């Protein structure tokens, strides 16, 4: 067996959680391979809405095992907020959730340090979610981090105190007002107390050697779907650096984030919106600052599921999409939120960029500022609701034309079309 992959091809918020939920009945195991509680995967069904930040999106199917892989970083307080919400909804998430003992912890001081570093940047801030993601990954790669497996060892408290003191020294040197910072409505001391309470509860969960679990499961013939967080254009290496996340969001991150060999990667499903959005600072070539951008934001309810911040909106960017497809080795495309464009009489597609006198078909090293100007092709919108559509054959001719143009430009078919937030509002080609 091989590991199939679902990941985002834009700047995150593409709708990965919904599609993972839709796909879960086909798989024995759903595995998160990177990121942390900066993710916000929204799932809607039966009139209910859930937002997951750390827990894999297959958790709503009791017959499927879900594992948080070693490439994920975990804040115990946020994790148990999610688990308690699921429990109150009548589920038993601890029964089908496993955690890799090699996953790293986000300490309370990681969040404090995140806020201090972002404050220091002033107008040059990257738009961090302030969940401690960057500092936690910094400690991981600086070989100072604390892993889930360490909480079961006798020297945990000593290691925690030493890392906490190091962080507090850094915060002090940055001149940051620690007392003014709030964590989910709490001061630092209260948050740390809640964090330790959640950490104690972590020991009751199924902690395992994730790499062995995944590989032995595949050897036994079990199917695995790897769930990505954020999006390709936020990848630490290939995104619009430095306005990126702190992990590898691309297919290559599956190997290091779960402990599997490259030849065990199967089908790669790439998810993109029918338009583009991003949260936080950084280049966004097709961003709209007009009524169309406001309309997209309103129709798409484009507000961050983790931060609540309004998302920046713009037309679809084909050079960036082709770049993401190349990096990830995408086999199948999934287009989300097509219904958001229902009321646009004219829809634009960025086909290339202009830089000076040069026309660029690929995504450039620097894509910000006034040096890059998007070039557009206009297409007629469908100007009607998609609520009646039950299959791909039901969609309006104008939407078919839009999809066909994207398919030709991307070199891949769009196999799945989302026309609403509910898991049932998902159209699939019969060949899938």
N, C-alpha and C positions, 0 to 999 in steps of 0.2 A: 504493500500500500504506500501511497504518497500523501503528502500534506498539501491540500488545496489552500489557497490564500485569498482573503478579501482585504483590499486596502483602498485608500482614497487617492485620487489622481490630481487633486487640487490642493487647496489650503486647509483641508479638514472640513468637518461639518457636512460631508457629502451625503450622509445617511447610511453609514456602514452598519449601525446597530440594527436598523430595520431589516436590512438584507440578511445579516447573520441570523436574525430571528426567523426569517422566512426559510432560510436554507437549513436550519438546525435539524429538522426531522430527517435529513439525508445523512447526517453524520453521527458518529458515536462520541466524538470529543470536539469541543470548541476550546481553542487555546489563544489567550491574549499573549502577544510576544514582545511588546514594547510600550513605552509611555507610562503614564501614571494617572492620577486623578485630575490632570488637566484635560483629559478626554471627557466627552459628554455624548454618550450614545443613547438616543431616544427610541423607545419602542412603544407603539400604541396598538392595542387590540381589545376587543370587547368593551369599548368605552373607557378603558383605563390607559394611563400614560405613565411610563417609567423612564427615568434618566439614570443611566449607569455610568460610573466614572472609573471603576477598577474591575468590577465583576464582568466576566465575559457575557456577551449578549445571548448566549444559548441557555442561560440560567432558568428561563421560563418553561423549559421542557425537561421534566423530571427524569426522563429516560436517557438524557445525554449528560455526560460528564463534562465539566468545565474546569479548566486549569489556568491559573495565573502564572505565566512563565517567568523564567529567571531574568528576562530582559525588562520586566516591569518593575517599577518602584512603587512602594506601597506605604500609604499613610493609614495606620490601623484605625484612627478615629474616623476618617472618611469611609474606610471600608465597612466598618460596622454601622455607620449611618445608612449605607446602602442595604446591608443585610437585614437590619432591623425594619427598614421600610418594606422589604420583600416579605419578611415574616408577618408583619401586620396585614399584608395583603393576602395572607393565607398560604404562603409558600414555605418550603423548608429548604432554603438555599444551601445550608451547610451540608446537606446530604449528597449533593452532586457538585461540590466545589472543592478543588484541590489547589494548593499553593506550593510553588517551588521553593525549596529551602534556600536556593541561591538568589532569589529576588532580594533587592535591597530595600531598606527602610527609609522613609522620609521622616526625619526627626522634627520636633517642634522648632528647633533652632534653624533647620533648613528653610522653613517658611519665613522665619524672622530674617535670615540672611538674604533670602530672595527679595523681600520688601526693601531691605537696606540697599542692596545693589541696584535695584530698579530706581529707587529714589535718587541715588547718586547720579544716575545717567541723565536726569532732568528731561529736557526735550528730546534727547536721543534714546529714550527708553524703548525697549523692544515690544512692550505690551504683554509682559508676563502675566500668567493667571495667578501668580503669587501663591502657588501651591507647594513651592519648595522643589520644583522639578529640576531646574538648572543646578542649584547647589548640591542636591542629592546625587545627580549624575557626575558632578565634578568630584565629589568624594569617592564615588565608585571608581572612576578612572584614575584618581589620585591615590587609590589603594588605601583609603581611610574609611570607607563605608562600612556600615553594619548590615549584615544580611539576616533574613528571616531565621535561618538556622542558628544564628548567634543567640537568639532570645532563649534558647533551650540550654545554653552553656553557662557554667558558673561564673565566668568573667564578664558577663553581659553588662552589669551595672558599672563596672570599672570602665569599660570601653565607652559606654554611653556618656558617663561624666566627663571623660577626657575630650571626646568629640564636642560635647556641649560647651565646655570651657573654651575650646579653640574657636568655635563659632561666635561665642559671645565676645571674645577678644576682637574678632574681625568686625563685628557689628559696632563695637565701641570705637574702633579705629576709623570706621566710616562716618562717625559722628551722627548716627541714626538714633532718633528718639524711640527707644524700645517700648516705653510705657504707653505711647500713643497708638501703637499698632494693635489691631484687633484681629482675632482668628475666629471666624464663624461667630462673631458677636462676643467673643471672650478675650480677656487679657491673656498674656503669655502664661502666667502661673496656672490659671484655671484651665487653659487649653492643654498644658503639659499634664495636668492631673487627669483630664479626660483621655488624653493620649495613652497614658500608662494603664488606665482602666481597660481601654480597648486592646492594648498590647497583651494584657493578661488573658483576655478572651481569645486572642489569636492562637494560644496554645491548645484550645479546644477544637480547632479546625484541622482538616486533613493536610498536614505538611509532608511533602514528599520530595524525592529526587526527580524533578520534573523531566530532565533529559532522559533518564532511564524509563520513566513512565511513558513518555511519548514514543520512544523507539520500540520498546517492548510491545506497546499497544499496536503499532503499525505491523510489527512482525507477526502479531497474532491475527492480523487481518482487519483491524479496526480502522475506520475512516476518521480523518482529522481535518478540521478547518481552522486555519490560523486567522485570527482577527486583529487587524491593525488599528492603530489610533492615529489621530491627527491626519496629515496628508502628505503626499510626495513632495509638494512644494515647500514643506516645512522640514524636510530632511536635513539633518545636521551637516551633511556633506554636499548635497545636491540642491538644497533649497536656496532661497534668496538670503544668504548669509549676510549679516548676523541675525536677521529677523526670522529665526528658525526655532524649532524645538531642540531638545538636547539628546535625541536618539535617532537611530536610523529607521525611518518610517517606510522604507522600500522593502521589496521582497528579500533582499540580502539580509535584512534585519531579522527575518524569520529564523535563519540558520543559527545566528548567535543568540537570539532571544528565546529559542526553545531547545537548542542543542541538537539540531538535526543536520545531516549532510546535504549539500546543494543538490545532489542527484535525487533526493527524496522530495523535492518540490514538484507538485503536480500542476493543476490548473490554477492560473492566477486571474482572479476576477477584479477588474478595475472599475471603481465607482466614481462617477462624476455627476455634478448637477447640470441641468440644462442651461445654466448660467454660472457665474462665479461669485464666491464670497470669500472674505477672510476677516479674521478678528485680530486686532492689534496693529502695530506699526509694520512698515515694510512695503516694498514695491508691489504694485497691483496695476499692471498696464491697462486693463480694460475697466478700471473703476469708474463708476458714474457718479457725478456730483449734481445730478439734475432730477427732474420729476420721475424719470424712468427708474433711477436708482432708488428713490424713495418708494416708488410703487412696488418694486421687487422686494424691498425690505418688509413692506406691509403685507403683501400677498403671501410671501414665504415665511412670515413670522421669524425674520432673520435676526434673532437675538441669541447670544451665546448660551447654550444649555448649562455650561459650567459657570460662566461669569455674569451672564445677563446683559453683557454689553451689546449694543447694536452692531451688527456685522456690516462691513463695507460690501457693496454689491456692484456687479458689472456684468457685461456680456461675456459669453463663453470665449475662451482663449485657446485656439487650436494649436499654436506653436508650443504653449506650455503643456497642453494635453498630449501632444505627440511625444514631447520630451519625457513625460511621466510614463507613457506606454513603453517607450524604449528602455528606460531605467528598470522597470519592473518586469519586463518580459510578459506583458499582459496577453492573455489568450481570449478573454471575453469581456465585453463592456456592459456596464449597467448604468443607465441614465436615470437620475433621480429628479423629483420635483418638477416634472414637465408641466404640471397643472399650474404652477406659479406664473407661467407665461401665457396663460389662457386669454388674458385681456389685452395683450400687446398687438396692435395692428401691424407693426413692423418689428422684426427681430433681427439683431445684428450678430454676425459671427466675425471674430478677429481671425483673419486668415494669415497675417504676417505682421512684422513690425517694420517701421522705417527709422533708420538712424542716420541722420545727415542725408546723404544721397544714396545710401545703401538700403536695400530691402533684405530683411532677415527673415528666413523661414523657421529658424531654430530658436530655442530659448537662450538668450545671451548670458554671459558672465555677470553683467550688471544690467538690471532691468528697471531701475528706478529713475526718478527725476524726469527731466524734460528731454533726455537723450534718446528715449524710445517712444515712438508714437505708433499706436495700433492702427492697422489698416483693416477696414471692415467690408464685408459683403452683406447686403441687406436681403432679407427674405420676408415673404408675406406670412403674418401670423395666422393662427387658426381661429382666434376670436370666438371661442365657444368653450363650454364646460366639457371636461372629459369624464364626468361622473357616470355616463352611460356605458363607457367602454368596458367590455369584459374580456377582450382579447386584442392582440396587436392588429388584427384586421379591422377592428372597429374605430381606430383612431382617424382623425381628419386627414385629408390629403396633404394639407399644409404641414402638419406635424410629421407625416411620412417623409415629405421632401426635406424637412429640417434634419431628420434622423439620417436620411440617405446621404446628405451632404457631409455630415459628421463622420459617417462610416467611411465614405470615400477618402476624406482627408486623413482620418486616423488609420485607415487600412485594416479595420476590424469591424465586425458586425456588432450592433447593439442588441444583445440577446434578452435584456430585461428592461422594462420601462416602468417606473414608479409614477403613479398619477394621483397620489394622496398619501397621507401619513400612516394610515392603517395598514396592517400586514396584508389585508385582503385587496388593497388597492395596488396590486403588483401584477403586471402583465408580462408573460414569458413566451418566448418563441417555442413552438412545439419541439424543435430540434434539441433544446437544452436538456 
